[in-house]
């Protein structure tokens, strides 16, 4: 797989993921007169983590960022310790 194919595939997957995340956030009923529809129930006694769809999308993106960072750190640690069969544990320029 060459670089242009890989870049195109990455762009398509990123666009698909953003589309799948944005569609539920954009599907909110808008009354059209400028008033905001409250969807938080007052009976539960718990504060809502995210009050609106934009906050929920932000939380999803931050969660994905933290998970990806954790996976990258784990992979880097394995690479530098030489635990992977193709890794020697030494840094070299490519």
N, C-alpha and C positions, 0 to 999 in steps of 0.2 A: 504494500500500500504506500503510495508516494505522498509527499507533503500536501499537494493540492487536494487530493482525494480525502485525506485525513482532515484537513481544514474545512472542507465542504461538509463532511459528515458531522464534524463538531458543531458547525454553524446550524445545521438542520436539527440536530438533537437539542441544542440550546433553545432554538426558536420553538420547538415542540414543547419543551418543558415550561418555558415562560407562558406559552399559550394555555397549557393545561392549568397553570397556576392562576392566570389572569381571568379566565372565563368565569369561575365562580365568584370572583370578587366584583366583576362587572355586571353580574346578574341580579343586582339589588333593585327592588322596586323604587322608583323615584316618583313622588307625587306630582312634581312639576311646578309647584307653587313656591319652592324655595324652603319649605319646611323639612326638617330632618325627622325620619321615622326612627323611633327608639325601638330596639329589639332586645334590650337587656331586661330580664325579668327581675322585679324588685322582691319577689317572694322567696328567692333562694337564700338570701342573706350573705352570699359570697360576692365579692367584687369581680367584675368581668376582667379577664386578662387583656382582651382586645375588644374595644367597643365597636369598631367598624371594620369593614372588609379590608381597607388599606392597612390597618394595623395588623390584621391577621396575616396578610401577605408579607408584610415586613417581618413578622415573627417567623414565618416559614422560610424566608430567605436567610435570616440570621441563623436559624437552626441548621439549614443546609450548609452555610459557610462554616459553622463550628464543626459539623460532622466531617466535612471535606478537609478542614485543617487538621483535625485529629487523625484522619486516615493518612494524610500526607506526612505528619510527624511520625506516625508508626512505621510507615514505609521507609522514611529517611533513616530512622533508628536501625531498622533491620538491614538497610543497605550499608550503613557505616559500620555496623558490628560484624558484617560478613556472614549473616545468617542465611542469606539467599544463595542458592548454589552458583549463580553466575557472578556473585560479588566477592571481591577479595578483601573489602574493608578499607581500601586505600582510595584517596581522592585522586582522580586523573582527569585531565582536560580531554575533551573529545573534539 
